[in-house]
């Protein structure tokens, strides 16, 4: 006789034969649902969303998910609802000792129970003798307002077994063509016809290429939280008929990888979560938060608004409801410059006196535009690419330049790094000892090896150690350096590099006191680190970091997005749609340390439309056309810096395209993207019922560029505006009243080459 293999279904309760591998026909449901498939349990909710579970011999498969007659899944590509890797830790930590288990098979008993708003599927008594007989997995599916919310728990690991990684949930979405898939890659990226291309977002070790896209996805691009990977915790599929929002609603920002892979007119989506305390026995697993599958109408912008609503009601990392003093200080800045102290002194033989003259020149340029300016000091510690970290000791030139810029009324910011420690510290001292003295603060992998990060230093790369932010000893080293060396510069802000750009590494150092491998200790550690450093400075000192990741939105006031990594095809401002007006995005957003190379106006148009604060300009930069763009952005501060990003308007007609490109640092290659010559944005005011529609011409006025004319259909309802609206045209130096409009109306727009114009709609009496 074979092992018992029972499937128990409650509501009603049916007990199957207890002998032999069964293929019983079972029906259980609800008076609100109809089903004719005797092998399927169908569950419905009051708003018409249904899902169907199909019984296998020793497990369960998700067969269907539908709403209002639309079926969202491809049953021919159905993956197991969950898969997990476990290990008997007595066998060692080699990969070949891993044991796999999934929802589709391998269980002697599966119980399905249902109440009014949730279904619980319990898997127990695994067939595999290498697993503990006490192992139980529970999937909870809740019906919430037309959406399905998914959760998973695994219990009964016993004294010898450990959960390593869990893939959950896994669904195969239909992707029949003329459709789109949004991934939270950089600001946000849309893949057209995802079921027909080789989409591989998530755990691809070599990156992934897409058709007509010169820039491959970064390897392991779905890692969260990661500034170059998954910047937010949601994805979305949409076409002309419907959309599916996939929200990984984890308030504490646990480590995970979001996944989306094309599979013959389908997309297999889900997540992989490293289990907290992986490699430790008995680490019962509870999926962090829940995963929401919500049918919706619209595109990437509408999906962003769903995520925004969840974040501002639930996430631990949501920004403060009202701007703090430091957030306001950063928001008032309308242009950024950058002063490479080391490069200018060592490569161009500049002196403090000549660099002061450069600062004065930049100050005069920004004053002619009538804006508040800021200056970041890179190479401020007298070394190339900030090597010898964490010895952030300002050079003599920096000690002169920072107060000089402060005296002009400019805001200032200086570099530091929150992760890295040089293996070979030059001239160790009491504050920054030789690495051997602090080695125990380093993050280590599963085999006990220290994580090493290569860092460009001049024309070569050096090894730096990744430090674990949970370690008080490491945090105190940084605190003391800031207190003694950086705070006396009296800068307006503090730049902490890599705390969002670099992905967290799963730390397995058993002496660190945090869960091994998985969990939310990385965000918790960075939260403590940032708050500790902030305590050294005045309360209104703003905090900026490189790249974007929303796991620190409650702590960071700005994101430096000038990196070449933000120059990608089909980028959409989803991060801005969620967080615009709460934090600032500094730099041209698509990648140049200055605008002095090719594509000046294409890059500046792209950046301005994304809501970025223009920069980083070298102090000798003074283009009058870009100066007018800066002046206009300053006039629109209440919208862009403090307001809410709305859906960008779509010009009608044929407009030219332009190619923007940026040389990748330390390589003989370029990052390239093709964009429309007209870039657009829309923001709602923080003060009143008013919306600014922005249009920027990316053609160069210095290279026979010309004005572009087009029309836009405006619907006041899209911006939650009602009744009669005043319409005005705003440029860098004037505002022109155009009359009163209402409802849906056409807007005729002309934008000169290299210029920007805005049209402001305001409710009468608003």
Residue pairs with C-beta under 8 A, 6 or more apart in sequence:
1 19
1 20
2 19
2 20
2 21
3 108
3 127
4 18
4 19
4 108
4 109
4 125
5 20
5 21
5 22
5 57
5 58
5 107
5 108
5 109
6 15
6 16
6 18
6 108
6 109
6 110
7 16
7 22
7 24
7 26
7 55
7 109
7 110
7 112
8 14
8 15
8 16
8 109
8 110
8 111
8 112
9 26
9 28
9 41
9 111
9 112
10 28
10 111
10 112
10 113
10 114
11 28
11 30
11 113
11 114
12 28
14 26
14 28
16 22
16 24
16 26
17 24
21 57
21 58
22 57
23 57
24 55
25 38
25 39
26 38
26 39
26 41
26 55
27 35
27 37
27 38
27 40
27 41
28 41
28 112
28 114
29 35
29 41
29 42
29 43
29 44
30 43
30 44
30 114
32 44
32 46
33 42
33 43
33 44
33 50
34 42
35 41
35 42
35 52
37 52
37 54
39 54
39 55
40 52
40 53
40 54
40 55
40 63
41 52
41 53
41 54
41 55
41 112
42 50
42 51
42 52
42 53
42 64
43 50
43 51
43 52
43 53
43 114
43 119
43 141
43 143
44 50
45 117
45 143
45 146
46 143
47 67
47 143
47 145
47 146
48 67
48 68
48 146
49 65
49 66
49 67
49 143
49 146
49 147
49 148
49 295
50 64
50 65
50 66
50 67
51 62
51 64
51 65
51 66
51 141
51 148
52 62
52 63
52 64
52 65
53 60
53 61
53 62
53 63
53 112
53 119
53 121
54 60
54 61
54 62
54 63
55 61
55 110
56 104
56 105
57 105
58 105
58 106
58 107
58 108
58 110
58 127
59 80
59 102
59 103
59 104
59 105
59 106
59 107
59 110
59 123
60 81
60 103
60 104
60 110
60 112
60 121
60 123
61 78
61 80
61 81
61 103
61 104
62 73
62 78
62 81
62 169
62 171
63 73
63 75
63 78
64 71
64 73
64 75
65 71
65 72
65 73
65 148
65 171
65 293
66 72
67 146
67 295
68 295
70 241
70 242
70 295
71 174
72 173
72 174
72 242
72 244
72 295
73 171
73 172
73 173
73 174
74 172
74 173
74 174
74 175
74 263
74 265
74 266
75 172
76 172
76 266
77 172
77 263
77 264
77 266
77 268
78 172
79 170
79 171
79 172
79 268
79 270
80 102
80 103
80 104
80 170
81 102
81 103
81 104
81 139
81 168
81 169
81 170
82 102
82 103
82 137
82 139
82 152
82 166
82 167
82 168
82 169
82 170
83 100
83 101
83 102
83 103
83 166
83 167
83 168
83 170
84 100
84 101
84 102
84 137
84 154
84 163
84 164
84 165
84 166
84 167
84 168
84 285
85 98
85 99
85 100
85 163
85 164
85 165
85 166
86 98
86 99
86 100
86 101
86 131
86 157
86 161
86 162
86 163
86 164
87 93
87 97
87 98
87 99
87 161
87 162
87 164
87 279
88 97
88 99
88 130
88 160
88 161
89 160
89 161
89 162
89 279
89 280
89 281
90 160
91 97
93 279
93 446
93 447
98 164
99 128
99 130
99 131
101 126
101 128
101 131
101 135
101 137
103 121
103 123
103 137
103 139
106 126
106 127
106 128
107 123
107 124
107 125
107 126
107 127
108 124
108 125
108 126
108 127
109 123
109 124
109 125
110 121
110 122
110 123
110 124
111 120
111 121
111 122
111 124
112 119
112 120
112 121
112 122
113 119
113 120
113 122
114 120
117 142
117 143
117 144
118 140
118 141
118 142
118 143
119 140
119 141
119 142
120 138
120 139
120 140
120 141
121 138
121 139
121 140
121 141
122 136
122 137
122 138
123 136
123 137
123 138
123 139
124 135
124 136
124 137
125 133
126 132
126 133
126 135
131 161
132 156
132 157
132 158
132 160
132 161
134 156
134 158
135 154
135 155
135 156
135 157
135 158
135 161
136 154
136 155
136 156
137 152
137 153
137 154
137 155
138 152
138 153
138 154
138 155
139 150
139 151
139 152
140 150
140 151
140 152
140 153
141 148
141 149
141 150
141 151
142 148
142 149
142 151
142 290
143 149
144 292
146 294
146 295
147 245
147 292
147 293
147 294
147 295
148 292
148 293
148 294
149 249
149 290
149 291
149 292
150 168
150 169
150 290
150 291
150 292
150 293
151 287
151 290
151 291
152 166
152 168
152 169
152 285
152 286
152 287
153 284
153 285
153 286
153 287
154 163
154 166
154 284
154 285
155 284
156 284
157 163
157 281
157 282
157 283
157 284
158 281
158 282
159 281
159 282
160 281
161 281
161 282
162 275
162 277
162 278
162 279
162 280
162 281
162 282
162 283
163 275
163 278
163 283
163 284
163 285
164 274
164 275
164 278
164 279
164 517
165 272
165 273
165 274
165 275
165 278
166 272
166 273
166 275
166 285
166 287
167 259
167 270
167 271
167 272
167 273
168 270
168 271
168 273
168 287
168 291
169 270
169 271
169 291
170 268
170 269
170 270
171 268
171 269
171 270
171 293
172 263
172 266
172 267
172 268
172 269
173 237
173 244
173 266
173 267
173 268
173 269
174 195
174 265
174 266
175 181
175 193
175 194
175 195
175 196
175 237
175 262
175 265
175 266
175 267
176 195
176 265
177 193
177 195
177 196
177 265
178 193
178 239
178 240
179 192
179 193
179 194
179 195
179 237
179 238
179 239
180 190
180 191
180 192
180 193
180 194
180 237
180 238
180 239
180 299
180 300
181 190
181 191
181 194
181 199
181 235
181 236
181 237
181 260
181 267
182 188
182 189
182 190
182 191
182 235
182 236
182 237
182 238
182 300
182 303
182 572
182 574
183 189
183 191
183 201
183 221
183 222
183 230
183 235
183 258
183 260
184 224
184 230
184 231
184 232
184 233
184 234
184 235
184 258
184 574
184 575
185 201
185 217
185 221
185 229
185 230
185 231
185 568
186 228
186 231
186 548
186 565
186 566
186 568
186 571
187 231
187 548
187 561
187 566
187 571
187 572
187 573
187 574
187 575
187 576
187 589
187 610
188 231
188 232
188 300
188 304
188 571
188 572
188 573
188 574
188 575
189 568
189 569
189 570
189 571
189 572
190 300
190 570
190 572
191 197
191 199
191 210
191 570
192 570
194 237
194 260
194 262
194 267
195 262
195 263
195 264
195 265
195 266
195 267
196 262
196 265
197 210
197 211
197 262
198 208
198 209
198 210
198 262
199 208
199 210
199 260
199 261
199 262
199 267
200 208
200 217
200 261
200 262
201 208
201 217
201 221
201 222
201 258
201 259
201 260
201 261
202 220
202 221
202 222
202 257
202 258
202 259
202 260
202 261
202 272
203 220
203 222
203 257
203 259
203 272
204 217
204 219
204 220
204 221
205 219
205 220
206 219
207 216
207 217
207 218
207 219
207 221
208 216
208 217
208 221
209 216
209 217
210 216
210 217
210 569
212 569
213 569
213 570
214 569
214 671
214 672
215 567
215 568
215 569
215 671
215 672
215 673
218 228
218 229
218 565
220 229
220 257
220 503
221 228
221 229
221 230
222 229
222 230
222 257
222 258
222 259
222 260
223 229
223 230
223 255
223 256
223 257
223 503
224 230
224 231
224 232
224 233
224 248
224 253
224 255
224 256
224 257
224 258
224 549
224 551
225 231
225 253
225 255
225 500
225 503
225 504
225 522
225 523
225 549
225 550
225 551
225 552
226 501
226 502
226 503
226 504
226 549
227 500
227 501
227 502
227 503
227 546
227 547
227 548
227 549
227 559
228 501
228 503
228 547
228 565
229 503
230 257
230 258
231 547
231 548
231 549
231 550
231 575
232 307
232 550
232 574
232 575
232 578
233 247
233 248
233 249
233 250
233 253
233 256
233 258
233 307
233 550
234 245
234 246
234 247
234 248
234 303
234 306
234 307
235 246
235 258
235 260
235 269
236 243
236 244
236 245
236 246
236 300
236 303
237 243
237 244
237 246
237 267
237 269
238 244
238 296
238 298
238 299
238 300
238 302
238 303
242 295
242 296
242 297
243 295
243 296
243 297
243 298
243 299
243 302
243 303
244 293
244 294
244 295
244 296
245 292
245 293
245 294
245 295
245 296
245 303
245 306
245 307
246 269
246 291
246 292
246 293
247 291
247 292
247 294
247 306
247 307
247 310
248 256
248 258
248 271
248 289
248 291
249 289
249 290
249 291
249 292
249 310
249 314
250 256
250 288
250 289
251 289
251 314
251 315
251 316
251 317
252 288
252 289
252 316
252 520
252 523
253 315
253 316
253 317
253 520
253 523
253 550
253 551
254 273
254 276
254 288
254 289
254 518
254 519
254 520
255 273
255 274
255 504
255 506
255 518
255 519
255 520
255 522
256 271
256 272
256 273
256 274
256 288
257 271
257 272
257 273
258 271
259 268
259 269
259 270
259 271
259 272
260 267
260 268
260 269
261 267
261 268
261 269
271 291
273 287
273 288
273 518
274 506
274 517
274 518
275 283
275 285
275 517
275 518
276 283
276 285
276 515
276 516
276 517
276 518
276 519
277 283
277 515
277 516
277 517
277 518
277 519
278 506
278 516
278 517
278 518
279 446
279 508
279 516
279 517
280 516
288 520
292 310
294 306
296 302
296 303
296 306
300 572
300 574
301 572
301 574
301 577
301 647
301 648
303 574
304 574
304 577
304 578
305 577
307 578
308 577
308 578
308 579
311 317
311 318
311 550
311 578
312 318
315 550
316 554
317 523
317 550
317 551
317 552
317 553
317 554
317 555
318 553
318 554
319 553
319 554
319 579
319 582
319 583
320 327
320 554
320 582
323 331
323 582
323 642
324 557
325 539
325 540
326 493
326 539
326 540
326 541
326 542
326 543
326 557
327 542
327 557
327 582
327 583
328 540
329 411
329 492
329 493
329 540
329 542
330 411
330 493
330 542
330 544
330 557
330 558
330 584
331 584
331 637
331 641
331 642
332 372
332 637
332 641
333 372
333 373
333 374
333 411
333 584
333 613
334 366
334 369
334 371
334 372
334 373
334 613
334 614
334 630
334 633
334 634
334 637
335 366
335 369
335 371
335 372
335 373
335 374
335 613
335 614
335 615
335 617
335 630
336 373
336 374
336 375
336 376
336 586
336 587
336 613
336 614
336 615
336 616
336 617
337 359
337 362
337 373
337 374
337 375
337 376
337 615
337 616
337 617
337 618
337 619
337 621
338 375
338 376
338 377
338 378
338 593
338 594
338 615
338 616
338 617
338 618
339 355
339 358
339 359
339 375
339 376
339 377
339 378
339 401
339 619
340 378
340 379
341 355
341 377
341 378
341 379
341 380
341 382
341 395
341 397
341 398
341 401
342 378
342 379
342 380
342 381
342 382
342 383
342 384
342 395
343 379
343 384
344 350
344 355
344 379
345 351
345 355
345 382
345 395
345 397
346 384
350 358
351 397
352 396
352 397
352 400
352 401
355 397
355 401
355 619
356 400
356 401
356 404
358 618
358 619
358 620
359 375
359 401
359 404
359 405
359 408
359 410
359 619
360 408
361 619
361 620
361 622
362 373
362 375
362 617
362 619
362 620
362 621
362 622
363 373
363 405
363 408
363 410
365 621
365 622
365 627
366 372
366 373
366 410
366 630
367 373
368 627
369 627
369 628
369 630
369 631
369 634
369 732
370 631
370 634
371 630
371 631
371 634
372 411
372 634
373 410
373 411
374 410
374 411
374 412
374 413
374 492
374 493
374 615
375 405
375 410
375 411
375 412
375 413
375 619
376 412
376 413
376 414
376 415
376 495
376 560
376 616
377 398
377 401
377 402
377 412
377 413
377 414
377 415
378 386
378 415
379 385
379 386
380 392
380 394
380 395
380 398
380 414
380 415
381 388
381 391
381 392
381 393
381 394
381 395
381 398
381 415
382 393
382 394
382 395
382 396
382 397
382 398
384 457
384 458
385 455
385 456
385 457
385 458
386 392
386 415
386 417
386 497
387 422
387 455
387 457
387 462
388 422
388 425
388 426
389 417
389 420
389 421
389 422
389 464
390 416
390 417
390 420
390 421
390 422
390 432
390 477
390 478
390 481
391 422
391 425
391 426
391 431
391 432
391 481
392 414
392 415
392 416
392 417
392 481
392 482
392 485
392 486
393 481
393 485
394 402
394 414
394 485
394 486
394 489
398 414
398 489
399 489
402 412
402 414
402 489
402 490
402 491
403 489
403 490
405 412
406 412
406 490
406 491
406 492
411 492
411 493
412 489
412 491
412 492
412 493
413 491
413 492
413 493
413 494
413 495
413 544
414 486
414 489
414 491
414 494
414 495
415 495
415 497
416 478
416 481
416 482
416 486
416 494
416 495
416 496
416 497
416 533
417 496
417 497
417 498
418 469
418 478
418 496
418 497
418 498
418 499
418 526
418 529
418 530
418 545
419 453
419 466
419 467
419 469
419 497
419 498
419 499
419 502
420 453
420 455
420 464
420 465
420 466
420 467
420 498
421 435
421 438
421 441
421 442
421 464
421 465
421 467
421 474
422 435
422 462
422 464
422 465
423 435
423 463
423 464
423 465
424 435
425 432
425 433
425 434
425 435
428 434
428 437
431 477
431 480
431 481
431 484
432 477
432 481
435 465
438 467
438 473
438 474
438 477
439 450
440 471
440 473
440 509
440 511
441 467
441 468
441 471
441 473
441 474
442 450
442 451
442 465
442 466
442 467
442 468
442 509
443 450
443 451
443 466
443 467
443 468
443 505
443 507
443 509
444 450
444 451
444 507
444 508
444 509
445 451
445 505
445 506
445 508
446 506
446 508
446 517
448 508
450 465
450 466
451 465
451 466
451 505
452 463
452 464
452 465
452 466
453 463
453 464
453 465
453 466
453 502
454 461
454 462
454 463
454 464
455 461
455 462
455 463
455 464
456 665
456 666
459 666
466 502
466 505
467 474
468 474
468 507
468 509
468 512
468 514
468 525
469 475
469 499
469 522
469 525
469 526
469 528
469 529
470 507
470 512
470 513
470 514
470 521
470 522
470 524
470 525
470 528
471 512
471 525
475 528
475 529
475 532
476 532
478 529
478 532
478 533
479 532
479 533
479 535
479 536
482 494
482 533
482 536
482 537
483 536
486 494
487 536
487 537
491 541
492 541
492 542
493 541
493 542
493 543
493 544
493 557
493 558
494 533
494 534
494 537
494 541
494 542
494 543
494 544
495 544
495 545
495 546
495 560
496 530
496 533
496 543
496 544
496 545
497 545
497 546
498 545
498 546
499 526
499 529
499 530
499 545
499 552
499 556
500 545
500 546
500 547
500 548
500 549
500 551
500 552
500 556
500 559
501 545
501 546
501 547
501 549
501 563
504 522
506 516
506 517
506 518
507 514
507 516
507 517
507 521
507 522
508 516
508 517
510 516
514 521
514 524
514 525
515 521
523 551
523 552
526 552
526 555
527 552
527 554
527 555
530 543
530 552
530 555
530 556
531 555
533 543
534 541
534 543
542 557
542 558
543 555
543 556
543 557
543 558
544 556
544 557
544 558
544 559
544 560
544 586
545 552
545 556
545 558
545 559
545 560
546 559
546 560
546 563
547 559
547 560
547 561
547 563
547 565
548 559
548 561
548 575
548 585
550 575
550 578
550 579
553 579
553 582
553 583
556 583
557 583
557 584
558 583
558 584
558 585
558 586
558 613
559 583
559 584
559 585
559 586
560 586
560 587
561 585
561 586
561 587
561 588
561 589
561 612
562 586
562 587
562 588
562 589
562 591
562 592
562 593
562 615
562 616
563 587
563 591
564 591
564 592
564 662
564 663
564 664
564 665
564 671
565 591
565 671
566 589
566 590
566 591
567 590
567 591
567 660
567 661
567 662
567 671
567 672
567 673
568 671
568 673
569 673
569 674
571 590
571 673
573 580
573 609
573 610
573 611
573 645
573 648
573 681
575 585
576 585
576 610
576 611
576 645
577 645
580 611
580 640
580 643
580 644
580 645
580 683
581 640
581 641
581 642
581 643
581 644
581 645
581 683
581 686
584 613
584 641
585 610
585 611
585 612
585 613
586 612
586 613
586 615
586 616
587 607
587 612
587 613
587 615
587 616
588 595
588 603
588 604
588 606
588 607
588 612
588 614
588 615
589 606
589 607
589 610
589 612
590 603
590 606
590 607
590 610
590 660
590 662
590 673
591 603
591 662
591 671
592 603
592 662
593 616
593 618
594 616
594 617
594 618
594 621
595 603
595 604
595 617
595 621
595 623
595 626
596 618
596 621
597 662
597 663
598 661
599 658
599 659
599 660
599 661
599 662
600 623
600 626
600 700
601 625
601 626
601 697
601 698
601 699
601 700
601 701
601 705
601 753
601 754
602 658
602 659
602 660
602 675
602 677
602 698
602 699
602 700
603 660
603 662
604 614
604 626
604 629
604 696
604 698
605 675
605 677
605 678
605 679
605 696
605 697
605 698
605 756
606 660
606 675
606 679
606 698
607 614
608 614
608 629
608 633
608 679
608 681
608 694
608 696
608 756
609 648
609 679
609 680
609 681
609 694
609 696
610 681
611 640
611 645
611 681
611 683
613 633
613 641
614 626
614 629
614 630
614 633
625 701
625 754
625 755
626 754
627 732
628 731
628 732
628 733
628 755
628 756
629 696
629 732
629 754
629 755
629 756
631 732
631 733
632 730
632 731
632 732
632 756
632 757
632 758
633 640
633 756
635 730
635 732
635 758
636 683
636 692
636 694
636 730
636 758
638 685
638 686
638 687
639 683
639 684
639 685
639 686
639 690
639 691
639 692
640 681
640 683
640 692
642 685
642 686
643 683
643 684
643 685
643 686
644 683
644 684
644 686
645 681
645 682
645 683
646 682
646 683
646 684
646 691
646 718
646 719
647 682
647 718
648 680
648 681
648 682
649 680
649 682
649 693
649 695
649 712
649 714
650 680
650 712
651 676
651 678
651 680
651 695
651 710
651 711
651 712
651 749
652 710
652 711
652 712
652 713
653 710
653 711
655 676
655 677
655 678
655 708
655 710
656 676
656 677
656 699
656 708
657 674
657 675
657 676
657 677
658 674
658 675
658 676
658 677
658 698
658 699
659 672
659 673
659 674
660 672
660 673
660 674
660 675
660 698
661 670
661 671
661 672
661 673
662 670
662 671
663 669
663 670
663 671
664 670
664 671
675 698
676 698
677 697
677 698
677 699
677 708
678 695
678 696
678 697
678 698
678 708
678 710
678 751
679 695
679 696
679 698
680 693
680 694
680 695
680 696
681 693
681 694
682 691
682 692
682 693
682 694
682 719
683 691
683 692
683 694
684 690
684 691
684 719
684 720
685 691
685 692
688 762
688 763
688 766
689 720
689 721
689 722
689 762
689 763
689 766
690 760
690 761
690 762
690 763
690 766
691 719
691 721
691 760
691 761
691 762
692 730
692 758
692 759
692 760
692 761
693 712
693 714
693 747
693 758
693 759
693 760
693 761
694 756
694 757
694 758
695 749
695 751
695 756
695 757
695 758
695 759
696 751
696 755
696 756
697 705
697 707
697 708
697 751
697 752
697 753
697 754
697 755
697 756
699 705
699 706
699 708
699 753
699 754
700 753
700 754
701 752
701 753
701 754
701 755
702 754
705 753
705 754
706 753
707 750
707 751
707 752
707 753
708 750
708 751
708 753
709 748
709 749
709 750
710 748
710 749
711 746
711 747
711 748
711 749
712 746
712 747
712 749
713 744
713 745
713 746
713 747
714 741
714 744
714 745
714 746
714 747
714 761
715 743
715 744
716 722
716 725
716 741
716 742
716 743
716 744
716 761
717 743
717 744
719 761
721 761
721 763
722 763
723 742
723 763
723 764
724 740
724 741
724 742
724 763
724 764
725 740
725 741
725 742
725 761
725 762
725 763
725 764
726 737
726 739
726 740
726 761
726 762
726 764
727 737
727 738
727 739
727 740
727 741
727 747
727 759
727 760
727 761
728 735
728 736
728 737
728 738
728 759
728 760
728 762
729 735
729 736
729 738
729 757
729 758
729 759
729 760
730 736
730 757
730 758
730 759
730 760
731 755
731 756
731 757
731 758
732 756
735 760
738 759
740 764
741 761
747 759
749 757
749 759
750 757
751 757
